[in-house]
Amino acid sequence: MRGVLLTEHGGPEVLECTELATPEPRPGQVLVELRTAGINRRDALIRAGIGPGYRPQLPVILGSDGAGIRRDTGEEVVILPSLRWGDDDRVPGPDYALLGGGPDGGTYAELVAVDADCLFPKPRHLAWAEAGALSLSGVTAYRALFTVGQLRAGQTLVILGAGSGVSLIALQLAVKAGARVAVTSSSRDKLNLAQELGAAAGVDYTEPDWELRLRDEIGEADLVLDSVGSTLQESVHLLRRGGAVLSMGGTGDSGIVTDFDIRTLYLQHKRVLGTVMGSPRDFAAFLAMVADGDIDPVIDSVYPLDEVADAHAQLDSNLRFGKIVLTTD
């Protein structure tokens, strides 16, 4: 089969599509003939070997998102990347792993062996590119907003960033649930596009005191979805009394918080809740929200598997709005 095997860390140029051995399914696994695979920021971090947890033993096949056809049944499926989560929805179990970038071969290939209980029917209304970009962003956003954040209709949500796959799915989910949503970005074009998807307001986070300007515009937030990490103080300032920051990433300055006034947290009974990925139950509930056809992953661009280096260069540029997808066609 054709696939992308990461053999050294570096820039996009280290990625190349080559001939690889067909994966051998273990007991409980099935082969999926992949049609598309979404690219995530995690893939770029592993490729570059940046930060704790992103330097697995090489070689590895990257890719957590994917959609294709089960070889055993012919069913069109999407892949849940949360492997062996376990029965406790509060936290993953000791055998938990995330597909791609480890011993479980990823989706940057024509075939992948996946645990059968991580395969779900592909939503009928989605094209292959949309289905391949669905899972990691979708289950992460759903769990953060609803399982962890308990978002309800009428509440106010702030999403930091308005261009990533997670932020755009979260925006659509929150609007569908009846929440009022505001976003941040350094790009006016991205702010405008987010408002077309239902955002009620947006501010440029490169401007001084952007969090105060946003709070003046929308009032205090019930929840802040923060994938930046280093913005924790600003996120807490945005919250109403008793509100919560949903912390789900560390893309800004490696996510290190160097200056934080803890009194702004406990004196107002505010909370910081960590969340990442999601369980099979989270994913099933997310797909139920997607099923009626009014939530779709936003696709920035689609590249053939042979052009994986160009796809990662687009990811690194931060010019994208939505997900970048690889196709095996």
N, C-alpha and C positions, 0 to 999 in steps of 0.2 A: 504494500500500500504506500501511498504518498503521505508524507507528514513532515512536521517541523520539529527537529530534535535540537534542543539547546545544549551545546557542548562547551560553551565558554560564556562568561559574562561580558557585557559590553553594550554598545549602541545597537540600533536597529540592524546594522549591517551584519551582525553575528547570526541573524536568523536566515535560514535557507531551507527550502522545501526539497526533500530527498526521498529516496526509496527506503522504507523501513519494514521490519518484520510485522506480519499481522499479529495483533495481540491475541493472547490465549485467555478466554474467559475462565475465571475461577468459579468454584461452586457458588451458585446464587447470582452469577453475573450473566449478561447477554451481550452480544455484539450489536452495536448500532452503526449503521451506515450513515455517516454524517453528511448533511447537506450544507449546513452553515455552522459557524462558530463565532460567538461574540468575543471581542477583545475587551479586556478590563485593565484598569490601572495596575492591579495586582500582577498581571502578566509582565508589564513593563518593569516593575520593581524587581521581580525575579530575574528577568532578562539582564538587568543592570546589576543585580546582586546588592541592592541598596537596603540597608536596615535589617534589624533582627527579624528572623523568620522568612527572609527572602533570599537565602543562600542555600538552597537544597543541594544535596549531592547530585552532581551532574554525571551523565546526561539525563535530561528530562524532556518530556513533551508538554509544552505549555497548553493552557486553555481550560477554562472552567465551564463556560457556556457552550451549549450545543443543541442542535435539533436535527433529527434524521429519522431513519426507518429501522425498526427492530428487525434483525435478521430472522428471528425465530417465528414472529407472528405477522410481519409486514405492516405493523401499526406505525403510524406517524406519531413521533413522540418528541417531547422536550426533556432535557436532562436537569435534574436538581443536583447542583454541585455539592451539597452537604451530604457527605458519605457517612453512614453509620452514626447518625445523630443520637439515636437511643430513644427511650420512652419518656424521658423527662423534658418537657417543653421549656423549662426554665433555663437549662444549660445543656450543651452537648455532653455526651458521655465520654468515657476514657478512650474509646476506639475511634472517635470522630476524626475525620480528615476532610480536606477540601480538594475536590478534583482538580488535577493539573498542577504541575510544579512539585511533584513528589513521586512516590512509588506508584501511585495510580496514574497511568498515562492520561494525558489531557486530550482536548478536543481539536487541536490544530493538526488534524489528520483526517484521512478518509474513513477510518474505522476507530472505534473506541469500545473497550470492554467496561461495562458499567453495572453496578448493583441493580438488580431488577426493580427493587423497591424505590429506586431513585428515578424511575421513568414514569412520565405522566403524559396523557394524551395531548397532542398539540392542539391548541385552540384553533377551531376551524377557520376563523376569519383572518388569521394571520398568515402572511406570506412567509416563505422560509427565512428570509433575512430577519424579519421581525421576531420570528420564533427562536432563532438562534441567539438573539440578543436579549432574550426575555428573563432568564432564570436568575442569575446572580443578582442583578439589579432589582428584579421584582421581589424576590424573597427577602432581600436585605431591607428594602424600603417598607414592605408590608410589615415585617416583624417590628422594625423600629417604630413605625407609626401606631400600629394597632395592638400588637401583642405586648410590647414594652411601654409605649407611650399612651395607650388607651385613648387615642384621638377620637373625639366625638364631633358631631355636627354642631356648628356655631362657634367652635373654638378657633383660635388664631395660631397658625403655624408659620414659623420662619424657616426657610431652607437656605443654608449658606452654599452658594454656588448655583448656577443656573444652566450648566452645560453638560454635566455628566449624566450617564445613564441612570444612576440611582436617583439623582435629584429630579430628573424629569419624570420618571415613573412615580416618585413620591409626590410630586406636584399633581399629577393626574389622579392618583389614588385619593389624596386629601380633598381635592375639589369634588370628586365623585361622592365622598363621604359627607360633604356639606360644610367643610372647614373653609375659613378664609386664609389664603396663603400669600406670603410675601417672600421675595427671593433677593439674593445679592449676586453681583457679577462685576467684573471690571469692563465688560463689554456692553455697550448700549444696545447693540443688535441682539445679544442674547437675552437681555432684559425684556426687550420688545417681543421676542419670540416666546419667552416664558409667559408673558401676559396674554399672548394669543392662546396659550394652553390653559389659561384660567387664573394666573397669578393676579392678585388685586393690587400689588405694588412691588417696586423693586428699587434698589439703590446700588450705587457704585461703591464697592468696599475699599477702593483705593483712596477715596476722599476722607479727610479727617472727620473723626467722630461719626462715622457712618451709622453706627448702631443707635446713636442718639437721634439722628435724623430719621431713621426708620421707625423708631419708637414714637417719635412725634407724629409720623404719618399714619401709623396703623394702631397705635396704642400698645399696651403690653401684650406679650405673647404667652400663650399657654405652653407651647412647646417650641424648641429650636432644634432643628436637625443639623448637626455639626459634624461634617466629615473632615474638617480642617485641623482641629485639635488645638493649635496655638491660639485660636480665637476664643478660648473658653471664657475669658473675662468678659469679652463683648457679648457672648451668648448669654451669660448669666445676667448682664445688665438689661438685656431685652425682655427678660421674663417677668411675668406678674408674680405676686406673692404665691408661693406654692407651686410654681411652674417647674418644668424640667427641661434640661438639655439632654438630647438624645445623642450621645457621643458614639460615632461609628467610623472614625478614621483619623488619620494623622498626616494629611497631605501637606500641611503648611509648616515649614521649618522642622520637618520630621516629626511634627506633632508634639514637640516639647513645649510645655508651659513654663515660662521662666519668671513670670510676675503675675501673681494672682492673690487678690485680697479675699481670704476665706470668709471674712465677715459678710461679704456681699452674698454669700451662699446661705449660711446657717441662720442669720438674723431674719431673713425673709422666708425661711422654710423652703428654699429652692433645692432642687435635686439635680444630680448628674447621673444619668443612667447609661451604662455601657451596653452596646448591642452590636452584633455582627452576624451576617448570614441568617439562617433560620431552619426550622425543622420541617419534616414532610407535612405536618399539619399546617404550618404557616404557609407552605407553598400551595397546598390544596385550597386554602382559603383565599390566597392571592389569585389563583387561577379562576376561582368562582367569581371574583370581581372583574376579571378580564373577559369572562365568557360572553357577555352581552355585546361586546364589540366596540365599546366606547373608550377603551384604554389600549393604547398601542405604544410599543417602544419607539422612540424617535431615532431614526437611522441617519447618521451623518454621512456614511459612505460604505461601499461594499468593494472588497478586493478579492481577486482569486488567490488561492492558497500560495501560488508561486510568487505573489507580490507581497508576502508577509512583511518584508522589511519596509516597504513603502507604507503599509498599513500602520506599522509601529512608529514610523516617522511622523505620520499624521497624528497619532496619539500623543507623541512627545511635544508636538507643536502647540498643543492646547488651543488650537483654532477650531476644534470640533464643536458641534452642538448635537449631542446624542451619541449613540453607539456606533463603533466601527466594527464591521462584520467581515469575516472570511467566508468564502464559498468554495466548495470542492468541485463545482461544475466546470 
